[in-house]
């Protein structure tokens, strides 16, 4: 048992093994694409709160798709991102930079949603929003490459 995921495993809607599902993974990839479409609209209309939400969810849904394909279910965002780091970043499948990008995106989304923003947040927001399409594409490429052997390795690490 990975001690860094212990808390997540103990939560009612925390992280747990499920049946690997390419179909469910593809549903989440479609959600990521939908969020990217809405991101473009939010940028066009200069809606910072919606830019923050849609850019984060585009990234999040792509990561969740990868976990679903591996048979990992989680309803707590912090646990999903911790699983991303432990199962994919630490093993070199996903770059540390992508992990830092989604962590920063999550933090900024929360800050803008619950607190006031400033000029630095606006600059950061548009920078992180600009990374969303490439982020989703990179995770999608990993999703498409990952096979049964890699899925079994991920499940064993879990």
N, C-alpha and C positions, 0 to 999 in steps of 0.2 A: 504494500500500500504506500502510495506516495504521500508523505507527511504534508507537503505543501497543498495537497488537495483534500486533506482529511476534513477540514471544516466544511468544505463544499459537499463532500460525500455525506455528511451528517445532516444537511439541511433537507427539509421536506421536498423542495423543488430544486435541490442542488444537483450536482453532477452525478451521473450514473451510466453504466453500460446499458445499451439497448441493442436491438437488432440493427446491424449495418443496413443502410438504406440509400441506394443510389437515387431512387425516386424522390425521397424526401430531400435529399441533397439538391436535386435539380429544382425542386420547388423553392428552396431557399436561394438558389442562384437566380431564379426568376424574380424573387423579392429584391435581391440586390440590384438587378437591372432596373426594376421598377423604381427603387429609391434613387438610382442615378438619373432616371428620367425626371423625377420630381425635383431633384437637386438642380438640374438645368433650369427648370421653371422658377425655383426659388432664387437662383442667382439672377435670372433675367428680371425678376420683380424686386430684387434687392431686399429680401426678407431674411435677415440674419438668423432669427430663431429657427426658421425652416431650413436654412442652409445647414446649420449645425446639426439638426436632427437627421436630415436626409443624407448628409455626407457620412455621418457616423453609422446610420443604419445600413447604408450600402456596404460599408466595410464589414460591419458586424454580421449581416446576413451571409456574406460570402464565407466568412470564417465558420459560421454555424453550419453552412452547407458541407464544408469539409469535415466537421465533427460528425454530422449526421451520416455522411457516407461511411465513416468509421464506426458508427454505432455508439456515439456518445451523445447523451441528452443532458441539457442543462437549461434552467430557466433563470439563472442568476448571472447577469452580465459579467460581474467581476470574476466569477468562477469560469465562465466561458473563456475569458481572456487569459486567465491563469492556465487553463488547459491548453490554450493555443501556445503559450510560452513553453510550458513543460513538455508538451508532446511534439511540437513542431519546430519551435525556435531553438530550444536547447539541443535538439538533434540535428540542426542545420538544414531542415527542410524549408523553413521560412526564415527570412532575414530578421535580424534584431531590429533593423530600421522599420520594417513593416509593423512589427509589434509595437514599437515606440510610437509610430504614426497612429495606430488605432487607439492606443492608450491616451495619447494627447487629444485625439478626436473625441473620445468619451469624456474626458475631463472638461474640454471646452464646451461640449454640448450641455453638460450638467451646469457649468458656470453660467452659460447664457440663458438656460432655461430657468434657473432658480435665483440668479443674482444679476446685478447690472453689468454692462459691458463697457469697455473703454477702447480707445484707438488701437492699442496693442492687440486686444482680442479680435478686433475687426481684421487686422492684417493677418493674424494667425488663422482666423476663420477662412479667409479666402485662399491662403496657402494650403491649409488642410483640405479644403473643398477641391482644390485643383489636383490633389493626389488621389482622390477617390476613384476615378476611372481606371487608373493604372493599378491601384491597390486591388480592385475587384478583378481585373484582368489577370494579375499575377496569381491570386488565390485560385481563380478559375483554372489556370494552367496547371497548378499543383493538383487541384481536384481531378482534372482529367488524366493526369499522369499516375495518380496513386492507384495501385492495384491491390489484389488480395493479400500479397505478402506484406506490403507496407501497412495495410489495415490491421493485419494480425500483430505486427510489431507495435503499432500505436496502442492497440487494445492491451497488449502485454505490459507496455510501459504504464498504462493507466492503473 
